Amino acid sequence: MTGSTPQRDPDQPHDLVGIGIGPFNLSLAALAHGVPGGLATAFYEQRPTFQWHPGQLIEGTTLQVPFMADLVTLADPTSPWTFLNYLRGRDRLYPFYFAERFHTHRTEYDAYCRWVSAHLPGLHFAHQVDAVRWNPERDLFEVDYTQLDAAGEAEALGRTHARNIALGVGTEPHIPEPLLPLTEQPSVPVIHSADYLHHRERLIAAEHVTVIGSGQSGAEIFLDLLRTRPTGAEKIHWLTRTEAFAPMEYSKLGLEHFTPDYTRYFHALPEQVRRDLVPRQWQLHKAIDADTIAAIHDELYRRTLHGGWPDAVLTPGVLVRTAGRLATTKVELHLEHIQQGTRSRLTTDAVVLATGYRERPLGRILAGLDPYMRRDSRDRPRVDAHHRLVLDPSVTGSLYVQNAETHTHGVGTPDLGLAAWRSATILNHLTGKEPYPLPRRTAFTTFGLERQEAPGIPRQTPPLTSRHSR
């Protein structure tokens, strides 16, 4: 494929340096490649190749967003980096057409992203970014990195300069404090769902398995383990803090919370309102696909056809208070039922923690920028409507963030369906032009009311309806 990245003097600064190459920065790199006139870009990733949740690519699992939520289509369907163009290059358009699948297999999405990463210029794998600083004398960001060899060891040090930075280091697995010590002792498998496939055979062989967490990952892992275990002797527990194994909000109007309209509306809300709102919206993004729930029920029901009940316990509303090891082969979980107030203990041979992810701390990379950063009342970075960290005005470059702004942009932040729109928003702002014209309206829902001022008093603030706020 021919690219539009301009030839440049290696001593000249880049227009944009990306840190991390996951789907979001890969989207940004793909759309930057199509900016008329070209941008001088470089993207760095410490892993040797592109990887997207390799430990969770369970056979048969699909994305929870349609195939149009690829890296570029919702901003530029004519891009050479679309999912459909990927299929075309593999003579798979007709099979995909006749399969009538709106939601692609996860393994297929991973393969598509690896195809983009293998052909897109300007991507540098096995490069670990160590620090970012602002050089006021040159009005540029300095980016220090370490080039790694095949074994992941330091091979060479380097530095590059950039007018703008895009931080896309992603999230990291979250392990609750009571269970953290257990993961440090390998004698009994206590693993996060992110590593499930790497330990699957060991988990299947365990006499009793406990899955903790009621999101999509927990449901898929419970179902996969259930299908491998003998009828009547499943010996598997599934526990969660939530009040139910609840279905994902997937109604058409509910999905409008994952539109640019809602993102802009959410960003305009007061900080305290945003902070209180996000936890209440867990069913929008932390619940279970209805088809997965149905598959679990079907599997459990099938095991009752000849009498008896499966030896599987599914209990919501349970908190793991503490945990410890029994001898060297078992784990004891101390449980509390939140509504009943009752407590009990559970002995198990293996634990899978489907306990979600947290935004990766930025302190190590951005320590050099800390004096310039502006923070909110909870010491979190402030992020403006263009997905830029709010920095001291003396910093003339922009530092954009991807999937690190849930507190300012809402539940759509980690959603793949908003990747292309956010990338286009960043590039439109960075260039000061509009290489990617964006829709003015994206939802039938109007998420706020326009402010009504008293007669004779001029309006002092923009209306709450975010699409009118520009």
Salt bridges, closest charged atoms under 4 A:
ASP15 OD1 - ARG163 NH1 2.90
GLU45 OE2 - ARG47 NE 3.02
GLU108 OE2 - ARG92 NH2 2.63
ASP110 OD2 - ARG114 NE 2.96
GLU142 OE1 - ARG133 NH2 3.22
GLU142 OE2 - HIS161 NE2 3.74
ASP144 OD2 - ARG133 NH2 2.79
ASP144 OD1 - ARG159 NE 2.67
GLU172 OE1 - ARG360 NH1 3.51
GLU201 OE2 - ARG200 NH1 3.50
GLU207 OE2 - LYS235 NZ 3.00
GLU220 OE2 - ARG106 NH2 2.82
ASP224 OD2 - ARG200 NE 2.67
GLU234 OE2 - ARG303 NH1 2.84
ASP261 OD1 - ARG264 NH2 2.92
ASP261 OD2 - ARG467 NH1 3.33
GLU271 OE2 - ARG275 NH1 3.81
GLU299 OE2 - ARG302 NH2 2.67
GLU299 OE2 - ARG303 NE 2.96
GLU332 OE1 - HIS334 NE2 2.82
GLU332 OE1 - ARG345 NH1 3.81
GLU336 OE1 - ARG321 NE 3.80
GLU336 OE1 - ARG343 NE 3.63
ASP349 OD1 - LYS330 NZ 2.62
ASP370 OD1 - ARG375 NH2 2.73
ASP376 OD2 - ARG380 NE 3.04
ASP379 OD1 - ARG375 NE 3.67
ASP384 OD2 - ARG388 NE 2.69
ASP392 OD1 - ARG374 NH2 2.53
GLU405 OE2 - HIS387 ND1 3.13
GLU405 OE2 - ARG422 NH1 2.85
GLU450 OE1 - ARG459 NH2 3.97
GLU450 OE2 - HIS468 NE2 3.88
